[in-house]
Amino acid sequence: VQLQASGGGLVQAGESLRLSCAASGRTLSIYAVAWFRQAAGKEREFVAAISRSGTRYADSVNGRFTISRDNAKNTVYLQMNSLKSEDTAVYYCAADVSTVAVRTTPSYWGQGTQVTVSS
């Protein structure tokens, strides 16, 4: 499966953005999908995941971010509300058939999309 992330941009603190992860090659519904992010000078970190088991979030975004999927569009979304300057990072979507591996070592990665939050 090939993944294409989009929707990043420059926003002010408190505003919202919605990222999209569009899949091609195979239907995305058979995969668990996750979002990760990597801030400058920091390691990549897990943000959110969605699978048949439900959704999981990092503590830092729980209550502000929502992950969802539209199987008809073969797309997963990350709705990001109440953005903070510390949310600034390159965001990546990833997929795996394993609901565990998708949060740690997913098999498939999309390219990143930059999110910048100004304070």
Summary of the structure (lengths in Angstrom):
residues: 119
radius of gyration: 13.1
end to end distance: 36.8
largest distance: 39.6
contacts: 376
relative contact order: 0.32
helix: 10%
strand: 54%
